[in-house]
Amino acid sequence: MSENLPEPDSQTPLVTVWNQALDQAVTSGTIDPQQRTLLNLSQPIALVGETFLVAVPNEFTRVMLEHGIPLEAGIAELSLSG
């Protein structure tokens, strides 16, 4: 994990899918606005097969994504519709 993540290109499809999945998660109550703020610091890197790779700024955010926040369905739905 790097403390100096590059600025994401807000126009890439991955960033669009990531932001839409986070918006849906807030709307559905899956995550709260404070969690969204933490996840805004994360950056989508690639979609490899069925795996969405995300760079995270710290261990807490990594654990939150891996074990606590079910974003898979939203990302899969958005990836397929795009």
N, C-alpha and C positions, 0 to 999 in steps of 0.2 A: 504494500500500500504506500502510496506516495502522498506526501503533504502538498505537493505542487502539481495537482492534476491540471491538465490543459483545459482551457475554456471549451465547452461543448459548442458545436455548430447547431444552433437551434432549428435549423432547417432540415436536418437529416431525418430520414424515416424512423430511425431508432429513437432519437430524442422525442419525436412526435408521439410514438407509441408509448414510451416511458412516461411522458407527461400526461397523456390521456389515461393511462392505467392508474397513475397516482390520483388524478382528478376523480376517476370512477371510485377508487378506494375511499377517498374522503367523502364523496357523495353517499356511498353505500354504508358508511360508518365503519369500514374495515380498518381504516387508520384515522387518527384525529389530526387536527391542523398542526400540532406540535411534531408529530411523527412526519408529516408531510414536509415540514421545514427541515428536519434532519435529512430526509430522503432527497430533498432538492440539492443537497451537497454531493449526491452520488451522480455518476455519469454512465449512461449506457455505452458499452464498448462494441459489442458484436452480438449477432444472433447466429449461433452455431448449432445446426440441427434444431433441436427443441430447447436448447439452452440459451437463455438471455444473459449475457455477461455484463456485469455492472461493476464499475470501479467505485469503491466506497472510501470515504475520508478517514475512517477509524474502525476499530474492532467492534465497538458498540453497534454501529450501523450495519456491519457485516452480519453480526449475530441476529440483529433485528430482522434483516432480510431473509437469512437462511432458516430461522426457526420461529419467527413470530408474526410475520405479515404475509398472508396468502395473496400475492399479486399474480400468481401464475395464470389463473383463469382469465383475468383481465388482459394480461399481455398476450396470451394465446389468441383470445377473441379478436383483439385489435390487430395482431400480426396477420391473421388469416383474412381479415376484412380489408387490409390495406393493399 
